[in-house]
Amino acid sequence: MYAVIRSGGRQRKVAVNQAIRVDRLSAEPGDDVVLDQVLLVADGQDTRVGRPLVPGAVVRAKVLGHDRAKKILVFKKKRRKGYHKAQGHRQDYTALKITAIDLGAGGGQANGS
């Protein structure tokens, strides 16, 4: 079973027991979080597509920790003008482990246990 969720303006395909990175969430490591913006849920035979969200479906996850990604360099230049500028950026992220995909009313549940 897998689901497609939206978090931080991005869409991700997730499955139970998968570790993912999302934009920084305001939760402490070890906390359980509920991701309620579920766009699609599929279990092999049945696929439920939301318009835009699947009603009642949630993805439950555990916060593994917070960190910062590798530095990327942003370089701007205008040719023949002598203008160049370099800037670095490190994106903050939260590491999550998907623990369950709940389909909501009458839909069932997938657990990683």
Biopython code that builds the backbone (N, CA, C, O; Angstrom):
import numpy as np
from Bio.PDB.StructureBuilder import StructureBuilder

atoms = [
    (1, "MET", "N", (0.842, -1.168, 0.000)),
    (1, "MET", "CA", (0.000, 0.000, 0.000)),
    (1, "MET", "C", (0.890, 1.234, 0.000)),
    (1, "MET", "O", (1.903, 1.277, 0.698)),
    (2, "TYR", "N", (0.515, 2.226, -0.775)),
    (2, "TYR", "CA", (1.252, 3.478, -0.791)),
    (2, "TYR", "C", (0.279, 4.636, -0.887)),
    (2, "TYR", "O", (-0.903, 4.457, -1.184)),
    (3, "ALA", "N", (0.802, 5.830, -0.630)),
    (3, "ALA", "CA", (-0.004, 7.046, -0.700)),
    (3, "ALA", "C", (0.857, 8.154, -1.278)),
    (3, "ALA", "O", (2.084, 8.113, -1.193)),
    (4, "VAL", "N", (0.204, 9.136, -1.861)),
    (4, "VAL", "CA", (0.886, 10.339, -2.325)),
    (4, "VAL", "C", (0.406, 11.472, -1.426)),
    (4, "VAL", "O", (-0.790, 11.751, -1.342)),
    (5, "ILE", "N", (1.360, 12.122, -0.751)),
    (5, "ILE", "CA", (1.015, 13.197, 0.174)),
    (5, "ILE", "C", (1.597, 14.508, -0.327)),
    (5, "ILE", "O", (2.499, 14.531, -1.165)),
    (6, "ARG", "N", (1.055, 15.610, 0.212)),
    (6, "ARG", "CA", (1.583, 16.940, -0.093)),
    (6, "ARG", "C", (2.078, 17.530, 1.218)),
    (6, "ARG", "O", (1.331, 17.619, 2.193)),
    (7, "SER", "N", (3.336, 17.931, 1.231)),
    (7, "SER", "CA", (3.926, 18.544, 2.418)),
    (7, "SER", "C", (4.953, 19.569, 1.965)),
    (7, "SER", "O", (5.847, 19.255, 1.179)),
    (8, "GLY", "N", (4.829, 20.772, 2.452)),
    (8, "GLY", "CA", (5.783, 21.814, 2.098)),
    (8, "GLY", "C", (5.730, 22.207, 0.639)),
    (8, "GLY", "O", (6.741, 22.633, 0.080)),
    (9, "GLY", "N", (4.557, 22.073, 0.000)),
    (9, "GLY", "CA", (4.426, 22.448, -1.403)),
    (9, "GLY", "C", (4.930, 21.401, -2.377)),
    (9, "GLY", "O", (4.920, 21.625, -3.588)),
    (10, "ARG", "N", (5.375, 20.254, -1.861)),
    (10, "ARG", "CA", (5.873, 19.181, -2.726)),
    (10, "ARG", "C", (5.040, 17.929, -2.521)),
    (10, "ARG", "O", (4.449, 17.732, -1.459)),
    (11, "GLN", "N", (4.996, 17.090, -3.535)),
    (11, "GLN", "CA", (4.267, 15.833, -3.444)),
    (11, "GLN", "C", (5.268, 14.687, -3.338)),
    (11, "GLN", "O", (6.296, 14.673, -4.014)),
    (12, "ARG", "N", (4.940, 13.720, -2.467)),
    (12, "ARG", "CA", (5.825, 12.585, -2.266)),
    (12, "ARG", "C", (5.020, 11.295, -2.219)),
    (12, "ARG", "O", (3.924, 11.252, -1.662)),
    (13, "LYS", "N", (5.575, 10.254, -2.808)),
    (13, "LYS", "CA", (4.974, 8.920, -2.728)),
    (13, "LYS", "C", (5.586, 8.238, -1.509)),
    (13, "LYS", "O", (6.808, 8.125, -1.404)),
    (14, "VAL", "N", (4.731, 7.782, -0.582)),
    (14, "VAL", "CA", (5.217, 7.189, 0.664)),
    (14, "VAL", "C", (4.577, 5.819, 0.871)),
    (14, "VAL", "O", (3.479, 5.545, 0.386)),
    (15, "ALA", "N", (5.286, 4.976, 1.597)),
    (15, "ALA", "CA", (4.800, 3.653, 1.978)),
    (15, "ALA", "C", (5.128, 3.448, 3.454)),
    (15, "ALA", "O", (5.951, 4.169, 4.018)),
    (16, "VAL", "N", (4.488, 2.470, 4.073)),
    (16, "VAL", "CA", (4.714, 2.181, 5.485)),
    (16, "VAL", "C", (6.173, 1.737, 5.687)),
    (16, "VAL", "O", (6.728, 1.003, 4.869)),
    (17, "ASN", "N", (6.778, 2.194, 6.784)),
    (17, "ASN", "CA", (8.172, 1.930, 7.173)),
    (17, "ASN", "C", (9.195, 2.651, 6.305)),
    (17, "ASN", "O", (10.379, 2.323, 6.373)),
    (18, "GLN", "N", (8.788, 3.612, 5.499)),
    (18, "GLN", "CA", (9.706, 4.376, 4.667)),
    (18, "GLN", "C", (10.157, 5.623, 5.422)),
    (18, "GLN", "O", (9.363, 6.240, 6.132)),
    (19, "ALA", "N", (11.413, 5.990, 5.271)),
    (19, "ALA", "CA", (11.941, 7.224, 5.856)),
    (19, "ALA", "C", (11.993, 8.285, 4.767)),
    (19, "ALA", "O", (12.502, 8.038, 3.673)),
    (20, "ILE", "N", (11.464, 9.470, 5.069)),
    (20, "ILE", "CA", (11.445, 10.558, 4.094)),
    (20, "ILE", "C", (11.915, 11.836, 4.756)),
    (20, "ILE", "O", (11.976, 11.926, 5.982)),
    (21, "ARG", "N", (12.248, 12.824, 3.939)),
    (21, "ARG", "CA", (12.586, 14.165, 4.398)),
    (21, "ARG", "C", (11.527, 15.131, 3.885)),
    (21, "ARG", "O", (11.177, 15.113, 2.704)),
    (22, "VAL", "N", (11.020, 15.972, 4.778)),
    (22, "VAL", "CA", (10.089, 17.025, 4.389)),
    (22, "VAL", "C", (10.623, 18.347, 4.918)),
    (22, "VAL", "O", (11.519, 18.358, 5.762)),
    (23, "ASP", "N", (10.088, 19.450, 4.438)),
    (23, "ASP", "CA", (10.487, 20.744, 4.960)),
    (23, "ASP", "C", (10.248, 20.782, 6.463)),
    (23, "ASP", "O", (9.360, 20.098, 6.970)),
    (24, "ARG", "N", (11.031, 21.572, 7.168)),
    (24, "ARG", "CA", (11.040, 21.598, 8.639)),
    (24, "ARG", "C", (9.639, 21.731, 9.213)),
    (24, "ARG", "O", (8.897, 22.648, 8.861)),
    (25, "LEU", "N", (9.283, 20.804, 10.106)),
    (25, "LEU", "CA", (8.010, 20.826, 10.829)),
    (25, "LEU", "C", (8.274, 21.245, 12.265)),
    (25, "LEU", "O", (9.372, 21.041, 12.783)),
    (26, "SER", "N", (7.277, 21.827, 12.908)),
    (26, "SER", "CA", (7.425, 22.248, 14.301)),
    (26, "SER", "C", (6.994, 21.106, 15.218)),
    (26, "SER", "O", (5.944, 21.176, 15.857)),
    (27, "ALA", "N", (7.806, 20.060, 15.280)),
    (27, "ALA", "CA", (7.565, 18.904, 16.140)),
    (27, "ALA", "C", (8.905, 18.443, 16.674)),
    (27, "ALA", "O", (9.932, 18.581, 16.009)),
    (28, "GLU", "N", (8.891, 17.903, 17.863)),
    (28, "GLU", "CA", (10.123, 17.429, 18.490)),
    (28, "GLU", "C", (10.448, 16.008, 18.018)),
    (28, "GLU", "O", (9.540, 15.258, 17.659)),
    (29, "PRO", "N", (11.728, 15.631, 18.013)),
    (29, "PRO", "CA", (12.082, 14.260, 17.663)),
    (29, "PRO", "C", (11.406, 13.265, 18.608)),
    (29, "PRO", "O", (11.404, 13.449, 19.825)),
    (30, "GLY", "N", (10.837, 12.217, 18.033)),
    (30, "GLY", "CA", (10.095, 11.226, 18.805)),
    (30, "GLY", "C", (8.594, 11.452, 18.795)),
    (30, "GLY", "O", (7.833, 10.546, 19.134)),
    (31, "ASP", "N", (8.149, 12.652, 18.408)),
    (31, "ASP", "CA", (6.717, 12.945, 18.341)),
    (31, "ASP", "C", (6.077, 12.223, 17.166)),
    (31, "ASP", "O", (6.738, 11.897, 16.179)),
    (32, "ASP", "N", (4.768, 11.977, 17.293)),
    (32, "ASP", "CA", (3.983, 11.442, 16.182)),
    (32, "ASP", "C", (3.291, 12.596, 15.485)),
    (32, "ASP", "O", (2.730, 13.468, 16.147)),
    (33, "VAL", "N", (3.320, 12.618, 14.162)),
    (33, "VAL", "CA", (2.658, 13.665, 13.386)),
    (33, "VAL", "C", (1.657, 13.013, 12.442)),
    (33, "VAL", "O", (1.803, 11.855, 12.052)),
    (34, "VAL", "N", (0.641, 13.784, 12.089)),
    (34, "VAL", "CA", (-0.385, 13.327, 11.162)),
    (34, "VAL", "C", (-0.323, 14.211, 9.923)),
    (34, "VAL", "O", (-0.476, 15.429, 10.012)),
    (35, "LEU", "N", (-0.097, 13.592, 8.766)),
    (35, "LEU", "CA", (-0.076, 14.304, 7.491)),
    (35, "LEU", "C", (-1.432, 14.073, 6.836)),
    (35, "LEU", "O", (-1.723, 12.973, 6.365)),
    (36, "ASP", "N", (-2.260, 15.116, 6.808)),
    (36, "ASP", "CA", (-3.642, 14.946, 6.368)),
    (36, "ASP", "C", (-3.889, 15.370, 4.926)),
    (36, "ASP", "O", (-5.018, 15.256, 4.449)),
    (37, "GLN", "N", (-2.883, 15.850, 4.222)),
    (37, "GLN", "CA", (-3.071, 16.219, 2.823)),
    (37, "GLN", "C", (-2.676, 15.030, 1.940)),
    (37, "GLN", "O", (-1.584, 14.986, 1.374)),
    (38, "VAL", "N", (-3.599, 14.070, 1.843)),
    (38, "VAL", "CA", (-3.368, 12.846, 1.080)),
    (38, "VAL", "C", (-4.061, 12.996, -0.269)),
    (38, "VAL", "O", (-5.273, 13.201, -0.333)),
    (39, "LEU", "N", (-3.288, 12.894, -1.342)),
    (39, "LEU", "CA", (-3.811, 13.105, -2.694)),
    (39, "LEU", "C", (-4.248, 11.801, -3.357)),
    (39, "LEU", "O", (-5.137, 11.807, -4.208)),
    (40, "LEU", "N", (-3.628, 10.681, -2.972)),
    (40, "LEU", "CA", (-3.923, 9.397, -3.600)),
    (40, "LEU", "C", (-3.568, 8.286, -2.632)),
    (40, "LEU", "O", (-2.586, 8.384, -1.897)),
    (41, "VAL", "N", (-4.371, 7.223, -2.632)),
    (41, "VAL", "CA", (-4.082, 6.027, -1.837)),
    (41, "VAL", "C", (-4.313, 4.818, -2.734)),
    (41, "VAL", "O", (-5.354, 4.715, -3.383)),
    (42, "ALA", "N", (-3.343, 3.899, -2.772)),
    (42, "ALA", "CA", (-3.476, 2.687, -3.592)),
    (42, "ALA", "C", (-3.016, 1.490, -2.779)),
    (42, "ALA", "O", (-2.044, 1.577, -2.028)),
    (43, "ASP", "N", (-3.727, 0.353, -2.931)),
    (43, "ASP", "CA", (-3.369, -0.850, -2.182)),
    (43, "ASP", "C", (-3.248, -2.084, -3.066)),
    (43, "ASP", "O", (-3.380, -3.199, -2.562)),
    (44, "GLY", "N", (-3.008, -1.931, -4.330)),
    (44, "GLY", "CA", (-2.867, -3.083, -5.224)),
    (44, "GLY", "C", (-4.099, -3.321, -6.070)),
    (44, "GLY", "O", (-4.004, -3.370, -7.296)),
    (45, "GLN", "N", (-5.279, -3.473, -5.430)),
    (45, "GLN", "CA", (-6.510, -3.672, -6.182)),
    (45, "GLN", "C", (-7.279, -2.369, -6.368)),
    (45, "GLN", "O", (-7.843, -2.123, -7.435)),
    (46, "ASP", "N", (-7.301, -1.542, -5.336)),
    (46, "ASP", "CA", (-8.129, -0.338, -5.346)),
    (46, "ASP", "C", (-7.253, 0.904, -5.266)),
    (46, "ASP", "O", (-6.293, 0.948, -4.497)),
    (47, "THR", "N", (-7.586, 1.903, -6.057)),
    (47, "THR", "CA", (-6.883, 3.184, -6.024)),
    (47, "THR", "C", (-7.912, 4.280, -5.794)),
    (47, "THR", "O", (-8.890, 4.397, -6.533)),
    (48, "ARG", "N", (-7.677, 5.085, -4.758)),
    (48, "ARG", "CA", (-8.575, 6.207, -4.450)),
    (48, "ARG", "C", (-7.835, 7.498, -4.726)),
    (48, "ARG", "O", (-6.801, 7.779, -4.119)),
    (49, "VAL", "N", (-8.374, 8.286, -5.652)),
    (49, "VAL", "CA", (-7.771, 9.552, -6.031)),
    (49, "VAL", "C", (-8.636, 10.674, -5.476)),
    (49, "VAL", "O", (-9.854, 10.671, -5.652)),
    (50, "GLY", "N", (-8.009, 11.627, -4.809)),
    (50, "GLY", "CA", (-8.739, 12.742, -4.224)),
    (50, "GLY", "C", (-9.017, 13.838, -5.223)),
    (50, "GLY", "O", (-8.399, 13.913, -6.285)),
    (51, "ARG", "N", (-9.967, 14.693, -4.859)),
    (51, "ARG", "CA", (-10.331, 15.835, -5.708)),
    (51, "ARG", "C", (-10.416, 17.087, -4.863)),
    (51, "ARG", "O", (-11.542, 17.522, -4.619)),
    (52, "PRO", "N", (-9.377, 17.701, -4.399)),
    (52, "PRO", "CA", (-7.970, 17.323, -4.559)),
    (52, "PRO", "C", (-7.475, 16.357, -3.494)),
    (52, "PRO", "O", (-6.439, 15.721, -3.689)),
    (53, "LEU", "N", (-8.194, 16.224, -2.349)),
    (53, "LEU", "CA", (-7.737, 15.353, -1.272)),
    (53, "LEU", "C", (-8.662, 14.161, -1.110)),
    (53, "LEU", "O", (-9.854, 14.256, -1.402)),
    (54, "VAL", "N", (-8.125, 13.039, -0.648)),
    (54, "VAL", "CA", (-8.923, 11.857, -0.349)),
    (54, "VAL", "C", (-9.594, 12.101, 0.998)),
    (54, "VAL", "O", (-8.897, 12.283, 1.997)),
    (55, "PRO", "N", (-10.941, 12.111, 1.057)),
    (55, "PRO", "CA", (-11.618, 12.430, 2.318)),
    (55, "PRO", "C", (-11.353, 11.376, 3.393)),
    (55, "PRO", "O", (-11.513, 10.177, 3.161)),
    (56, "GLY", "N", (-10.946, 11.845, 4.571)),
    (56, "GLY", "CA", (-10.738, 10.973, 5.710)),
    (56, "GLY", "C", (-9.399, 10.264, 5.757)),
    (56, "GLY", "O", (-9.069, 9.667, 6.782)),
    (57, "ALA", "N", (-8.622, 10.304, 4.701)),
    (57, "ALA", "CA", (-7.348, 9.589, 4.665)),
    (57, "ALA", "C", (-6.254, 10.420, 5.334)),
    (57, "ALA", "O", (-6.155, 11.626, 5.112)),
    (58, "VAL", "N", (-5.437, 9.762, 6.154)),
    (58, "VAL", "CA", (-4.303, 10.418, 6.800)),
    (58, "VAL", "C", (-3.103, 9.472, 6.776)),
    (58, "VAL", "O", (-3.249, 8.251, 6.709)),
    (59, "VAL", "N", (-1.937, 10.061, 6.830)),
    (59, "VAL", "CA", (-0.701, 9.306, 6.929)),
    (59, "VAL", "C", (-0.078, 9.672, 8.267)),
    (59, "VAL", "O", (0.120, 10.850, 8.565)),
    (60, "ARG", "N", (0.233, 8.659, 9.074)),
    (60, "ARG", "CA", (0.840, 8.880, 10.385)),
    (60, "ARG", "C", (2.340, 8.599, 10.293)),
    (60, "ARG", "O", (2.773, 7.644, 9.648)),
    (61, "ALA", "N", (3.124, 9.464, 10.962)),
    (61, "ALA", "CA", (4.579, 9.341, 10.901)),
    (61, "ALA", "C", (5.191, 9.696, 12.248)),
    (61, "ALA", "O", (4.571, 10.366, 13.075)),
    (62, "LYS", "N", (6.409, 9.237, 12.447)),
    (62, "LYS", "CA", (7.172, 9.557, 13.659)),
    (62, "LYS", "C", (8.357, 10.424, 13.250)),
    (62, "LYS", "O", (9.034, 10.141, 12.261)),
    (63, "VAL", "N", (8.602, 11.485, 14.023)),
    (63, "VAL", "CA", (9.700, 12.401, 13.727)),
    (63, "VAL", "C", (11.009, 11.754, 14.188)),
    (63, "VAL", "O", (11.171, 11.430, 15.365)),
    (64, "LEU", "N", (11.943, 11.570, 13.244)),
    (64, "LEU", "CA", (13.246, 10.998, 13.566)),
    (64, "LEU", "C", (14.236, 12.069, 14.006)),
    (64, "LEU", "O", (15.109, 11.804, 14.832)),
    (65, "GLY", "N", (14.106, 13.286, 13.457)),
    (65, "GLY", "CA", (15.016, 14.364, 13.830)),
    (65, "GLY", "C", (14.954, 15.502, 12.838)),
    (65, "GLY", "O", (14.237, 15.449, 11.839)),
    (66, "HIS", "N", (15.734, 16.546, 13.142)),
    (66, "HIS", "CA", (15.834, 17.726, 12.281)),
    (66, "HIS", "C", (17.294, 17.886, 11.860)),
    (66, "HIS", "O", (18.210, 17.540, 12.607)),
    (67, "ASP", "N", (17.491, 18.406, 10.673)),
    (67, "ASP", "CA", (18.847, 18.632, 10.189)),
    (67, "ASP", "C", (18.808, 19.648, 9.058)),
    (67, "ASP", "O", (17.758, 20.203, 8.733)),
    (68, "ARG", "N", (19.960, 19.877, 8.474)),
    (68, "ARG", "CA", (20.055, 20.770, 7.325)),
    (68, "ARG", "C", (20.695, 20.011, 6.168)),
    (68, "ARG", "O", (21.604, 19.206, 6.372)),
    (69, "ALA", "N", (20.222, 20.268, 4.965)),
    (69, "ALA", "CA", (20.721, 19.570, 3.781)),
    (69, "ALA", "C", (22.107, 20.098, 3.410)),
    (69, "ALA", "O", (22.593, 21.066, 3.993)),
    (70, "LYS", "N", (22.729, 19.447, 2.434)),
    (70, "LYS", "CA", (24.023, 19.899, 1.945)),
    (70, "LYS", "C", (23.887, 21.291, 1.334)),
    (70, "LYS", "O", (22.825, 21.670, 0.842)),
    (71, "LYS", "N", (24.966, 22.028, 1.377)),
    (71, "LYS", "CA", (24.948, 23.390, 0.852)),
    (71, "LYS", "C", (24.904, 23.374, -0.675)),
    (71, "LYS", "O", (25.620, 22.612, -1.325)),
    (72, "ILE", "N", (24.058, 24.220, -1.223)),
    (72, "ILE", "CA", (24.056, 24.448, -2.664)),
    (72, "ILE", "C", (24.558, 25.861, -2.909)),
    (72, "ILE", "O", (24.346, 26.747, -2.081)),
    (73, "LEU", "N", (25.211, 26.076, -4.023)),
    (73, "LEU", "CA", (25.711, 27.398, -4.366)),
    (73, "LEU", "C", (24.804, 28.029, -5.401)),
    (73, "LEU", "O", (24.459, 27.413, -6.410)),
    (74, "VAL", "N", (24.425, 29.265, -5.136)),
    (74, "VAL", "CA", (23.633, 30.049, -6.072)),
    (74, "VAL", "C", (24.575, 31.107, -6.638)),
    (74, "VAL", "O", (25.056, 31.968, -5.902)),
    (75, "PHE", "N", (24.838, 31.046, -7.938)),
    (75, "PHE", "CA", (25.795, 31.941, -8.573)),
    (75, "PHE", "C", (25.086, 32.768, -9.622)),
    (75, "PHE", "O", (24.451, 32.230, -10.529)),
    (76, "LYS", "N", (25.197, 34.082, -9.494)),
    (76, "LYS", "CA", (24.588, 34.996, -10.460)),
    (76, "LYS", "C", (25.701, 35.743, -11.187)),
    (76, "LYS", "O", (26.712, 36.108, -10.587)),
    (77, "LYS", "N", (25.505, 35.966, -12.480)),
    (77, "LYS", "CA", (26.517, 36.650, -13.279)),
    (77, "LYS", "C", (25.845, 37.370, -14.440)),
    (77, "LYS", "O", (24.897, 36.867, -15.043)),
    (78, "LYS", "N", (26.355, 38.547, -14.735)),
    (78, "LYS", "CA", (25.931, 39.261, -15.937)),
    (78, "LYS", "C", (27.177, 39.428, -16.797)),
    (78, "LYS", "O", (28.158, 40.051, -16.389)),
    (79, "ARG", "N", (27.115, 38.864, -17.979)),
    (79, "ARG", "CA", (28.319, 38.850, -18.793)),
    (79, "ARG", "C", (28.699, 40.259, -19.268)),
    (79, "ARG", "O", (27.851, 41.110, -19.532)),
    (80, "ARG", "N", (29.956, 40.447, -19.357)),
    (80, "ARG", "CA", (30.574, 41.697, -19.817)),
    (80, "ARG", "C", (30.265, 42.894, -18.915)),
    (80, "ARG", "O", (30.529, 44.026, -19.321)),
    (81, "LYS", "N", (29.736, 42.705, -17.746)),
    (81, "LYS", "CA", (29.417, 43.824, -16.852)),
    (81, "LYS", "C", (30.255, 43.795, -15.582)),
    (81, "LYS", "O", (30.227, 44.742, -14.796)),
    (82, "GLY", "N", (30.995, 42.720, -15.378)),
    (82, "GLY", "CA", (31.809, 42.620, -14.183)),
    (82, "GLY", "C", (31.006, 42.277, -12.933)),
    (82, "GLY", "O", (31.504, 42.407, -11.814)),
    (83, "TYR", "N", (29.760, 41.836, -13.125)),
    (83, "TYR", "CA", (28.895, 41.515, -11.990)),
    (83, "TYR", "C", (28.857, 40.011, -11.790)),
    (83, "TYR", "O", (28.511, 39.254, -12.698)),
    (84, "HIS", "N", (29.213, 39.600, -10.603)),
    (84, "HIS", "CA", (29.026, 38.206, -10.220)),
    (84, "HIS", "C", (28.832, 38.160, -8.709)),
    (84, "HIS", "O", (29.409, 38.948, -7.960)),
    (85, "LYS", "N", (28.010, 37.218, -8.291)),
    (85, "LYS", "CA", (27.649, 37.107, -6.883)),
    (85, "LYS", "C", (27.434, 35.637, -6.565)),
    (85, "LYS", "O", (26.713, 34.937, -7.276)),
    (86, "ALA", "N", (28.055, 35.178, -5.504)),
    (86, "ALA", "CA", (27.890, 33.787, -5.076)),
    (86, "ALA", "C", (27.220, 33.785, -3.702)),
    (86, "ALA", "O", (27.556, 34.584, -2.828)),
    (87, "GLN", "N", (26.278, 32.881, -3.536)),
    (87, "GLN", "CA", (25.561, 32.785, -2.274)),
    (87, "GLN", "C", (25.299, 31.305, -1.993)),
    (87, "GLN", "O", (25.006, 30.543, -2.915)),
    (88, "GLY", "N", (25.399, 30.901, -0.747)),
    (88, "GLY", "CA", (25.140, 29.525, -0.363)),
    (88, "GLY", "C", (23.785, 29.400, 0.319)),
    (88, "GLY", "O", (23.275, 30.369, 0.881)),
    (89, "HIS", "N", (23.201, 28.199, 0.268)),
    (89, "HIS", "CA", (21.912, 27.952, 0.911)),
    (89, "HIS", "C", (21.884, 26.526, 1.433)),
    (89, "HIS", "O", (22.282, 25.592, 0.737)),
    (90, "ARG", "N", (21.408, 26.364, 2.674)),
    (90, "ARG", "CA", (21.185, 25.037, 3.258)),
    (90, "ARG", "C", (19.744, 24.965, 3.710)),
    (90, "ARG", "O", (19.318, 25.748, 4.560)),
    (91, "GLN", "N", (18.983, 24.030, 3.150)),
    (91, "GLN", "CA", (17.565, 23.886, 3.453)),
    (91, "GLN", "C", (17.376, 23.089, 4.741)),
    (91, "GLN", "O", (17.984, 22.034, 4.916)),
    (92, "ASP", "N", (16.532, 23.594, 5.644)),
    (92, "ASP", "CA", (16.178, 22.862, 6.853)),
    (92, "ASP", "C", (15.172, 21.771, 6.504)),
    (92, "ASP", "O", (14.278, 21.986, 5.685)),
    (93, "TYR", "N", (15.316, 20.603, 7.122)),
    (93, "TYR", "CA", (14.363, 19.526, 6.870)),
    (93, "TYR", "C", (14.094, 18.739, 8.146)),
    (93, "TYR", "O", (14.850, 18.810, 9.114)),
    (94, "THR", "N", (12.992, 17.986, 8.119)),
    (94, "THR", "CA", (12.626, 17.072, 9.185)),
    (94, "THR", "C", (12.602, 15.668, 8.600)),
    (94, "THR", "O", (11.998, 15.437, 7.552)),
    (95, "ALA", "N", (13.256, 14.735, 9.273)),
    (95, "ALA", "CA", (13.253, 13.333, 8.844)),
    (95, "ALA", "C", (12.077, 12.627, 9.512)),
    (95, "ALA", "O", (11.916, 12.696, 10.731)),
    (96, "LEU", "N", (11.258, 11.949, 8.712)),
    (96, "LEU", "CA", (10.081, 11.241, 9.208)),
    (96, "LEU", "C", (10.171, 9.769, 8.842)),
    (96, "LEU", "O", (10.776, 9.404, 7.834)),
    (97, "LYS", "N", (9.559, 8.921, 9.675)),
    (97, "LYS", "CA", (9.371, 7.512, 9.333)),
    (97, "LYS", "C", (7.874, 7.259, 9.294)),
    (97, "LYS", "O", (7.179, 7.489, 10.284)),
    (98, "ILE", "N", (7.371, 6.788, 8.161)),
    (98, "ILE", "CA", (5.943, 6.548, 7.984)),
    (98, "ILE", "C", (5.564, 5.308, 8.787)),
    (98, "ILE", "O", (6.145, 4.237, 8.607)),
    (99, "THR", "N", (4.570, 5.468, 9.687)),
    (99, "THR", "CA", (4.161, 4.350, 10.536)),
    (99, "THR", "C", (2.844, 3.731, 10.097)),
    (99, "THR", "O", (2.641, 2.533, 10.299)),
    (100, "ALA", "N", (1.936, 4.512, 9.499)),
    (100, "ALA", "CA", (0.638, 3.957, 9.096)),
    (100, "ALA", "C", (0.001, 4.837, 8.033)),
    (100, "ALA", "O", (0.248, 6.041, 7.957)),
    (101, "ILE", "N", (-0.825, 4.199, 7.216)),
    (101, "ILE", "CA", (-1.656, 4.900, 6.238)),
    (101, "ILE", "C", (-3.096, 4.537, 6.565)),
    (101, "ILE", "O", (-3.499, 3.385, 6.405)),
    (102, "ASP", "N", (-3.879, 5.524, 7.027)),
    (102, "ASP", "CA", (-5.278, 5.300, 7.395)),
    (102, "ASP", "C", (-6.168, 5.836, 6.287)),
    (102, "ASP", "O", (-6.001, 6.966, 5.827)),
    (103, "LEU", "N", (-7.116, 5.011, 5.868)),
    (103, "LEU", "CA", (-8.015, 5.406, 4.789)),
    (103, "LEU", "C", (-9.239, 6.159, 5.277)),
    (103, "LEU", "O", (-9.980, 6.708, 4.462)),
    (104, "GLY", "N", (-9.473, 6.201, 6.579)),
    (104, "GLY", "CA", (-10.616, 6.929, 7.093)),
    (104, "GLY", "C", (-11.838, 6.036, 7.206)),
    (104, "GLY", "O", (-11.720, 4.839, 7.468)),
    (105, "ALA", "N", (-13.016, 6.624, 7.007)),
    (105, "ALA", "CA", (-14.296, 5.945, 7.233)),
    (105, "ALA", "C", (-14.437, 4.705, 6.360)),
    (105, "ALA", "O", (-14.571, 4.801, 5.140)),
    (106, "GLY", "N", (-14.405, 3.538, 7.004)),
    (106, "GLY", "CA", (-14.657, 2.286, 6.291)),
    (106, "GLY", "C", (-13.577, 1.842, 5.356)),
    (106, "GLY", "O", (-13.760, 0.864, 4.633)),
    (107, "GLY", "N", (-12.451, 2.526, 5.340)),
    (107, "GLY", "CA", (-11.422, 2.205, 4.370)),
    (107, "GLY", "C", (-10.349, 1.278, 4.850)),
    (107, "GLY", "O", (-9.678, 0.645, 4.035)),
    (108, "GLY", "N", (-10.158, 1.171, 6.160)),
    (108, "GLY", "CA", (-9.135, 0.288, 6.684)),
    (108, "GLY", "C", (-7.870, 1.030, 7.043)),
    (108, "GLY", "O", (-7.838, 2.259, 7.115)),
    (109, "GLN", "N", (-6.808, 0.235, 7.271)),
    (109, "GLN", "CA", (-5.562, 0.804, 7.734)),
    (109, "GLN", "C", (-4.413, -0.110, 7.362)),
    (109, "GLN", "O", (-4.572, -1.330, 7.322)),
    (110, "ALA", "N", (-3.247, 0.481, 7.088)),
    (110, "ALA", "CA", (-2.045, -0.289, 6.855)),
    (110, "ALA", "C", (-1.038, 0.108, 7.907)),
    (110, "ALA", "O", (-0.687, 1.282, 8.022)),
    (111, "ASN", "N", (-0.568, -0.863, 8.681)),
    (111, "ASN", "CA", (0.418, -0.618, 9.732)),
    (111, "ASN", "C", (1.716, -1.298, 9.382)),
    (111, "ASN", "O", (1.754, -2.248, 8.600)),
    (112, "GLY", "N", (2.777, -0.795, 9.973)),
    (112, "GLY", "CA", (4.075, -1.394, 9.743)),
    (112, "GLY", "C", (4.437, -2.427, 10.791)),
    (112, "GLY", "O", (5.596, -2.840, 10.840)),
    (113, "SER", "N", (3.508, -2.871, 11.637)),
    (113, "SER", "CA", (3.859, -3.832, 12.687)),
    (113, "SER", "C", (3.647, -5.259, 12.277)),
    (113, "SER", "O", (3.902, -6.171, 13.063)),
]
sb = StructureBuilder()
sb.init_structure("model")
sb.init_model(0)
sb.init_chain("A")
sb.init_seg("    ")
for serial, (resi, resn, name, xyz) in enumerate(atoms, 1):
    if name == "N":
        sb.init_residue(resn, " ", resi, " ")
    sb.init_atom(name, np.array(xyz, "f"), 0.0, 1.0, " ", f" {name:<3s}", serial, name[0])
structure = sb.get_structure()
